[in-house]
Amino acid sequence: MAIKEVISQLRESLPNHVQLIAISKTHPAEMIAEAYEAGQRAFGENRPKEMKEKYEALPKDIEWHMIGHLQTNKIKYIAPFVKLIHSIDSDNLLACIDKEAAKHNRVIDVLLEVHLAREESKSGWSADELDTYIASGKFKEYKNIRLRGMMTVGSLTDNMNIVEQEFRTLKQMQERYRDMIGEEFDTVSMGMTSDYELAIECGSNMVRIGSMIFGARDYSK
């Protein structure tokens, strides 16, 4: 099925309150342009330099989302334009983003990534670590970032009961933190091609879908 047709079907099937982030990492700008022509405006990348190259080559009304682990020395490549950073896993990263955002007179929206999955390879705060951090209020020191919500990646398993519990836990955490941070803490980014429908049932309002739209990724490039 062509990208345009997949985008159209996805947008029709998603509830109005759920935003689709098309995960375009490793795919060429030409494929992103095809999705753009189908009306898609939000795209997710995991490599800052690659995102910068695509930003420069493609229309400027695209929303660029940083979804992968972000090294502090790479923030400079995306700070001038990135819409939302999904992968905040430490106070140090917040501090560095705040510093780079200030250089461009921007306030950058970010999501706190929580490690709820069973795979140790996944990144993010543990639930206990994040509870302690939010209670400390240290994030309030940063004037050029805005905490908008939370993100997680579900376990890679056929047991969807496990994934459902992880998703429901994230939604509960987001609601609890919203009472402490404010109404702008309203984003729950969870759900990918294999589990986005379950994620929406559990409270996700932002889904990250790549292979369904663009096909298998070529990591050799």
C-alpha positions as CSV (number, residue, x, y, z in Angstrom):
1,M,0.0,0.0,0.0
2,A,1.3,3.5,-0.9
3,I,2.4,5.8,1.9
4,K,-0.5,8.2,1.0
5,E,-3.1,5.5,1.4
6,V,-1.7,4.3,4.8
7,I,-1.5,7.9,6.1
8,S,-5.1,8.5,5.0
9,Q,-6.4,5.3,6.7
10,L,-4.5,5.9,9.9
11,R,-5.7,9.5,10.2
12,E,-9.3,8.3,9.7
13,S,-9.0,5.5,12.3
14,L,-7.4,7.5,15.0
15,P,-9.5,9.4,17.6
16,N,-9.5,13.1,17.2
17,H,-7.5,13.7,20.4
18,V,-4.6,11.4,19.3
19,Q,-1.7,12.9,17.3
20,L,0.1,10.7,14.8
21,I,3.9,11.0,14.8
22,A,5.2,9.3,11.6
23,I,8.6,7.8,12.6
24,S,10.8,8.5,9.6
25,K,14.2,7.6,11.1
26,T,16.5,6.1,8.5
27,H,14.1,6.8,5.7
28,P,15.0,9.3,2.9
29,A,13.6,12.8,2.7
30,E,11.7,11.7,-0.5
31,M,9.5,9.3,1.5
32,I,8.8,12.0,4.2
33,A,7.8,14.3,1.3
34,E,5.3,11.7,0.1
35,A,3.8,11.5,3.6
36,Y,3.8,15.3,3.8
37,E,1.8,15.5,0.5
38,A,-0.7,13.2,2.2
39,G,-1.2,15.8,4.9
40,Q,1.1,14.4,7.6
41,R,3.1,17.2,9.4
42,A,4.7,15.5,12.5
43,F,7.7,13.3,12.0
44,G,10.0,11.5,14.5
45,E,13.8,11.1,14.1
46,N,16.4,9.6,16.5
47,R,19.6,11.1,15.1
48,P,20.1,14.8,15.5
49,K,22.4,15.3,12.5
50,E,20.0,13.4,10.2
51,M,17.1,15.4,11.6
52,K,18.9,18.6,10.9
53,E,19.6,17.6,7.3
54,K,16.0,16.7,6.7
55,Y,14.8,19.9,8.4
56,E,16.9,21.9,5.9
57,A,15.7,19.9,2.9
58,L,11.9,19.8,3.6
59,P,9.1,22.3,4.2
60,K,9.4,24.4,7.3
61,D,5.9,23.8,8.6
62,I,6.9,20.2,9.6
63,E,6.9,19.4,13.3
64,W,10.2,17.5,14.1
65,H,10.1,15.2,17.1
66,M,13.2,13.8,18.7
67,I,12.4,10.3,19.8
68,G,15.7,8.5,20.5
69,H,18.3,8.8,23.2
70,L,19.8,12.2,23.0
71,Q,23.5,12.9,23.7
72,T,24.1,16.3,25.3
73,N,26.7,17.3,22.7
74,K,24.1,16.8,19.9
75,I,21.4,19.1,21.3
76,K,22.9,22.0,19.4
77,Y,21.9,20.5,16.0
78,I,18.2,20.5,16.8
79,A,17.7,23.2,19.4
80,P,16.8,25.9,16.8
81,F,13.8,24.1,15.5
82,V,12.8,20.8,17.3
83,K,9.1,20.7,18.3
84,L,9.2,18.1,21.0
85,I,11.9,15.9,22.6
86,H,10.4,12.7,23.8
87,S,13.4,11.1,25.4
88,I,14.3,13.0,28.6
89,D,16.0,10.6,31.0
90,S,18.0,12.8,33.3
91,D,18.2,16.2,35.0
92,N,21.6,16.7,33.3
93,L,19.9,16.4,29.9
94,L,17.2,18.9,30.9
95,A,19.9,21.4,32.0
96,C,21.8,21.1,28.7
97,I,18.6,21.5,26.6
98,D,17.7,24.6,28.7
99,K,21.1,26.1,28.0
100,E,20.9,25.5,24.2
101,A,17.3,26.7,24.0
102,A,18.2,29.9,25.7
103,K,20.8,30.6,23.0
104,H,18.0,30.6,20.4
105,N,15.5,32.4,22.7
106,R,13.2,29.4,22.6
107,V,11.2,27.4,25.1
108,I,11.5,23.7,24.1
109,D,8.8,21.2,25.0
110,V,9.9,17.9,26.4
111,L,8.6,14.6,27.6
112,L,10.0,12.5,30.5
113,E,10.9,9.0,29.3
114,V,10.1,6.3,31.8
115,H,11.6,2.8,31.7
116,L,8.7,0.4,32.5
117,A,9.5,-2.4,30.0
118,R,11.3,-5.6,30.9
119,E,14.2,-5.1,28.5
120,E,17.2,-3.6,30.3
121,S,18.4,-2.1,27.0
122,K,15.6,0.5,27.0
123,S,16.4,3.9,28.4
124,G,14.5,6.2,30.7
125,W,14.0,7.0,34.4
126,S,12.8,4.3,36.7
127,A,9.4,5.1,38.3
128,D,11.0,5.6,41.7
129,E,13.7,7.8,40.4
130,L,11.2,10.0,38.6
131,D,8.9,10.2,41.6
132,T,11.9,11.6,43.6
133,Y,12.9,14.0,40.9
134,I,9.4,15.5,40.4
135,A,9.0,15.8,44.2
136,S,12.3,17.8,44.3
137,G,10.9,20.4,42.0
138,K,14.4,20.9,40.5
139,F,12.9,21.1,36.9
140,K,11.4,24.5,37.9
141,E,14.9,26.1,37.7
142,Y,14.8,25.8,33.9
143,K,13.2,28.7,32.1
144,N,13.7,27.5,28.5
145,I,12.1,24.1,28.7
146,R,8.5,23.1,29.4
147,L,7.5,19.7,30.7
148,R,4.6,18.5,28.5
149,G,4.1,14.9,29.6
150,M,5.6,11.5,29.5
151,M,6.8,8.7,27.1
152,T,7.5,5.0,27.3
153,V,8.2,2.1,25.1
154,G,6.3,-1.1,25.8
155,S,8.0,-4.5,26.4
156,L,8.8,-6.5,23.3
157,T,6.5,-9.5,24.1
158,D,3.5,-11.3,22.8
159,N,1.9,-11.1,26.2
160,M,-0.2,-7.9,25.7
161,N,-1.3,-8.0,29.4
162,I,2.3,-7.0,30.3
163,V,2.3,-4.2,27.8
164,E,-1.2,-3.0,29.0
165,Q,0.0,-2.8,32.6
166,E,3.0,-0.7,31.5
167,F,0.8,1.6,29.5
168,R,-1.7,2.0,32.3
169,T,1.1,2.7,34.8
170,L,2.4,5.5,32.6
171,K,-1.0,7.1,32.3
172,Q,-1.5,7.0,36.1
173,M,1.9,8.6,36.6
174,Q,1.1,11.4,34.1
175,E,-2.2,12.2,35.8
176,R,-0.5,12.3,39.2
177,Y,2.3,14.6,38.0
178,R,-0.1,16.8,36.2
179,D,-1.6,17.8,39.5
180,M,1.9,18.8,40.6
181,I,3.2,20.5,37.4
182,G,0.1,22.0,35.8
183,E,-2.5,21.4,33.1
184,E,0.2,21.8,30.3
185,F,1.5,18.4,31.4
186,D,-1.0,16.8,29.1
187,T,0.9,14.5,26.7
188,V,1.1,10.7,26.9
189,S,3.3,9.4,24.1
190,M,3.1,5.6,23.9
191,G,2.2,3.1,21.3
192,M,3.9,2.0,18.1
193,T,2.9,0.0,15.0
194,S,2.5,-3.2,17.0
195,D,0.6,-1.8,20.0
196,Y,-0.8,1.6,19.3
197,E,-4.4,0.6,19.5
198,L,-3.9,-0.8,23.0
199,A,-1.9,2.3,24.0
200,I,-4.9,4.5,22.9
201,E,-7.2,2.4,25.0
202,C,-4.9,2.9,28.0
203,G,-4.8,6.7,27.6
204,S,-2.2,7.6,25.0
205,N,-2.8,10.8,23.0
206,M,0.3,10.6,20.9
207,V,1.3,7.5,18.9
208,R,4.6,6.9,17.1
209,I,4.1,4.8,14.0
210,G,6.9,4.0,11.5
211,S,7.1,0.7,9.8
212,M,3.3,0.6,9.0
213,I,3.8,3.8,7.1
214,F,7.3,3.6,5.6
215,G,8.0,-0.1,5.6
216,A,11.0,-1.9,7.1
217,R,14.0,0.3,8.1
218,D,17.4,0.0,6.4
219,Y,19.9,0.4,9.2
220,S,22.9,-0.3,6.9
221,K,22.8,3.3,5.5
